[in-house]
Amino acid sequence: MQKMEILPSLLAADLGRLGDEIRRAESSGADALHIDVMDAHFVPNLSFGPDVVALCRRVAPSFRRNVHLMMSRPDLYIKRFAEAGADELQIHVEADCDVHAELARIRALGLGNAIVLNPETPVERLLGYLDEVDCVLVMTVHPGYGGQKFIGECLPKIEVLRAARPSLDIMVDGGLNAETIPLAAAAGANQFVAGSYLFAQADMGAAIGALREKLDR
């Protein structure tokens, strides 16, 4: 059985206190930090670059850095994010590059890799990649902005992936909170990205502890 993991999303942090927010997420008992990189082309927003990943490494060197490249051309930036300190790089099946080749390049750089699926993309698009990845990320919102409502119609995609690869890590990102994380877990996910919900908590550690109790049940 895969380990259940909870990853706070840095996109929802107080950007004026970024170092403190990174340390808060680490001390909460979370499993890793999820860092959303947006290029204002693949998604209608612009967010972090390699320097923020490097900051995360300086502030919390032992806190795993899970970097989601919401980019049309992730192939142009994979090396830079690897050098900045990413531990895992996730790229979209919808990206404008040779996705098979880039997944192999991420592994060759010594990092974990993942393939990402947008809500409107059929799950069948992923099936030819499952032997090449460490993880699949199913988006349960349209990527680009935090705080969106969970799209429950994406849950059957998780079920298909779990049936196809019982041992694969399946991550879910988008609209996750105390009510929707159990739904994603029941469908077969084992890694959960939560941004707005976790960073809004006065005690992130207590919130993560409560989520783990729900997942254990």
C-alpha positions, -999 to +999 in steps of 0.1 A: +000+000+000+013+034-009+022+059+018-004+086+022+012+120+018+001+156+023+018+185+005+010+221+012+011+242-019+033+273-017+011+292-041-013+299-012+014+311+012+018+347+023+044+358-002+055+387+020+067+361+045+078+334+022+107+320+043+086+318+074+058+301+054+082+275+041+094+268+076+058+267+089+049+241+062+079+220+071+072+221+109+036+211+103+046+175+096+038+177+059+056+152+037+068+177+010+063+212-003+044+215-036+057+244-058+035+255-087+054+271-116+032+290-141+044+306-173+014+329-182+010+309-214+001+273-206-020+288-177-033+324-173-011+332-144+026+338-136+041+324-105+075+311-093+108+306-110+139+286-102+150+312-076+120+304-054+129+267-055+165+276-045+150+297-016+131+267-005+163+246-005+181+273+015+154+278+041+144+241+046+171+219+030+156+186+041+120+194+031+113+176-002+106+200-031+079+188-054+078+211-085+048+212-108+058+228-142+026+243-156+044+253-187+040+250-225+077+243-229+090+226-197+118+212-217+135+246-218+136+249-180+140+213-166+177+217-161+174+250-144+148+238-119+169+207-112+200+228-105+179+251-082+170+221-060+139+204-072+136+168-059+107+159-082+096+175-115+061+171-129+052+180-165+019+180-183+008+155-210-006+185-228+028+203-230+043+213-264+074+191-262+084+154-265+069+144-232+084+109-232+119+123-238+115+149-210+103+124-185+134+103-192+156+134-189+142+142-155+151+107-143+185+110-159+191+141-137+184+120-107+150+134-099+116+118-094+092+125-124+055+127-129+030+132-157+001+156-151-034+155-165-058+186-168-095+181-160-106+183-196-081+158-209-092+121-212-074+098-188-065+075-218-039+101-228-018+090-198-019+053-202+011+051-225+033+069-200+026+048-169+057+027-172+079+058-174+068+077-144+071+076-106+038+094-101+007+107-119-009+140-109-046+144-116-057+180-116-091+185-099-093+222-109-083+240-140-047+250-133-037+286-129-052+299-097-057+287-061-089+285-042-110+269-069-138+244-063-130+207-065-142+190-098-157+157-086-161+145-122-123+139-122-126+111-096-132+083-121-098+091-137-081+083-104-100+050-103-089+041-138-053+048-130-053+029-097-068-001-115-041+001-142-012+005-118-019-006-082+015+004-070+018+038-086+018+070-066-013+090-076-014+127-066-044+150-066-043+188-067-072+213-067-099+222-043-087+197-016-099+201+020-112+180+049-143+171+028-127+164-006-094+147+004-113+115+016-132+114-017-099+114-036-085+088-013-115+066-018-110+068-055-074+056-051-052+086-047-024+086-020-008+120-023-028+152-017-018+188-025-037+214-004-030+251-007-057+276+004-071+251+029-038+245+047-022+279+046-054+295+060-052+274+091-039+291+123-023+257+132-013+239+100+001+210+120-032+203+137-050+205+104-026+180+088-030+157+118-067+158+114-065+150+077-042+120+085-068+107+110-094+109+083-072+091+058-063+064+083-100+057+088 
